Amino acid sequence: MSAFYQNLRKLVRSDDGPTATEYAVLLAVICVAVLGALSSFGVHMDGIYTSIAGTMPSGG
């Protein structure tokens, strides 16, 4: 039983768990930032494409 408690103590003191959590939070923040930037960029590009389409001659 002593080996079990020693392994349990190592697991509790390990830094792997908090590090993985920090990486997951960082990844979530990056994903939210990218989605926000893409949605903002998409709205801006829609106006540009509409403007370009208005200046193009019709195909008739």
CNS distance restraints for C-alpha pairs under 8 A (distance, minus, plus):
assign (resid   1 and name CA) (resid   5 and name CA) 6.51 0.50 0.50
assign (resid   2 and name CA) (resid   6 and name CA) 6.23 0.50 0.50
assign (resid   3 and name CA) (resid   7 and name CA) 6.15 0.50 0.50
assign (resid   4 and name CA) (resid   8 and name CA) 6.13 0.50 0.50
assign (resid   5 and name CA) (resid   9 and name CA) 6.01 0.50 0.50
assign (resid   6 and name CA) (resid  10 and name CA) 6.25 0.50 0.50
assign (resid   7 and name CA) (resid  11 and name CA) 6.20 0.50 0.50
assign (resid   8 and name CA) (resid  12 and name CA) 6.28 0.50 0.50
assign (resid   9 and name CA) (resid  13 and name CA) 6.20 0.50 0.50
assign (resid  10 and name CA) (resid  14 and name CA) 5.91 0.50 0.50
assign (resid  15 and name CA) (resid  19 and name CA) 6.25 0.50 0.50
assign (resid  16 and name CA) (resid  20 and name CA) 6.15 0.50 0.50
assign (resid  17 and name CA) (resid  21 and name CA) 6.32 0.50 0.50
assign (resid  18 and name CA) (resid  22 and name CA) 6.12 0.50 0.50
assign (resid  19 and name CA) (resid  23 and name CA) 6.28 0.50 0.50
assign (resid  20 and name CA) (resid  24 and name CA) 6.20 0.50 0.50
assign (resid  21 and name CA) (resid  25 and name CA) 6.23 0.50 0.50
assign (resid  22 and name CA) (resid  26 and name CA) 6.10 0.50 0.50
assign (resid  23 and name CA) (resid  27 and name CA) 6.04 0.50 0.50
assign (resid  24 and name CA) (resid  28 and name CA) 6.20 0.50 0.50
assign (resid  25 and name CA) (resid  29 and name CA) 6.26 0.50 0.50
assign (resid  26 and name CA) (resid  30 and name CA) 6.23 0.50 0.50
assign (resid  27 and name CA) (resid  31 and name CA) 6.14 0.50 0.50
assign (resid  28 and name CA) (resid  32 and name CA) 6.25 0.50 0.50
assign (resid  29 and name CA) (resid  33 and name CA) 6.21 0.50 0.50
assign (resid  30 and name CA) (resid  34 and name CA) 6.13 0.50 0.50
assign (resid  31 and name CA) (resid  35 and name CA) 6.11 0.50 0.50
assign (resid  32 and name CA) (resid  36 and name CA) 6.10 0.50 0.50
assign (resid  33 and name CA) (resid  37 and name CA) 6.13 0.50 0.50
assign (resid  34 and name CA) (resid  38 and name CA) 6.05 0.50 0.50
assign (resid  35 and name CA) (resid  39 and name CA) 6.09 0.50 0.50
assign (resid  36 and name CA) (resid  40 and name CA) 6.17 0.50 0.50
assign (resid  37 and name CA) (resid  41 and name CA) 5.95 0.50 0.50
assign (resid  38 and name CA) (resid  42 and name CA) 5.88 0.50 0.50
assign (resid  39 and name CA) (resid  43 and name CA) 6.38 0.50 0.50
assign (resid  40 and name CA) (resid  44 and name CA) 6.44 0.50 0.50
assign (resid  41 and name CA) (resid  45 and name CA) 6.10 0.50 0.50
assign (resid  42 and name CA) (resid  46 and name CA) 6.18 0.50 0.50
assign (resid  43 and name CA) (resid  47 and name CA) 6.81 0.50 0.50
assign (resid  44 and name CA) (resid  48 and name CA) 6.64 0.50 0.50
assign (resid  45 and name CA) (resid  49 and name CA) 6.15 0.50 0.50
assign (resid  46 and name CA) (resid  50 and name CA) 6.15 0.50 0.50
assign (resid  47 and name CA) (resid  51 and name CA) 6.17 0.50 0.50
assign (resid  48 and name CA) (resid  52 and name CA) 6.21 0.50 0.50
assign (resid  49 and name CA) (resid  53 and name CA) 6.02 0.50 0.50
assign (resid  50 and name CA) (resid  54 and name CA) 6.20 0.50 0.50
assign (resid  51 and name CA) (resid  55 and name CA) 6.56 0.50 0.50
assign (resid  52 and name CA) (resid  56 and name CA) 6.42 0.50 0.50
